[in-house]
């Protein structure tokens, strides 16, 4: 039905999306955010979030191509710029410096949510 080049591109794209979206790590976040809520609500919330992501991805596929074309940016230049950004993030992570987003007004520490501490 499909040739092997298409299958290889499809698998590469699927694995890339899987790595970027991190469903395993985000499952813990979802469960923490919906802790104590009825299972029916959780299922509806998961379905709504999944549909929203699907719509955003579909719009990004077609919209991004049009926007890049309008500005005259080639796909290879866009990929190179993305690679440079990822490289910069990786180097910053290796350096191990403090991130200002993780600092509270009282000093360094984890910023807590609206839930009271357990215990």
C-alpha positions, 0 to 999 in steps of 0.5 A: 500500500505505501512504500518503505520511504513513506513508512520510514518518514511516518515512523520518524514523525510519530516518534518525534511527536511522541518525544516532544509531547512526552505522554508518559511524563504528562500523565503524572501532571494530568493525574495530579491536576485532576486528583480527587475529581470523578473519573467521568470528569477526568475522561472528558477532560482527557478527551477534550485535551486530546482533541484540542491538541489534534486541532492545534497540530493540524492547524500548525501543519498547514498554517506554519507552511503558509507562514514560512512561505510568506516570509520566504523561509525554507524548511531547512533554514527553519530546521537549522534554527530549531536545532540551534535553539535546542542546542542552546537549551541543552548547553544551558541544562548542562551548565546547571545554572539557576533558572529565574522561573524557578525562584520565588520572592523569598529565595530559591525553591519550588513554587507551590500551587493552590493546594495546601501541603499534604500532611 
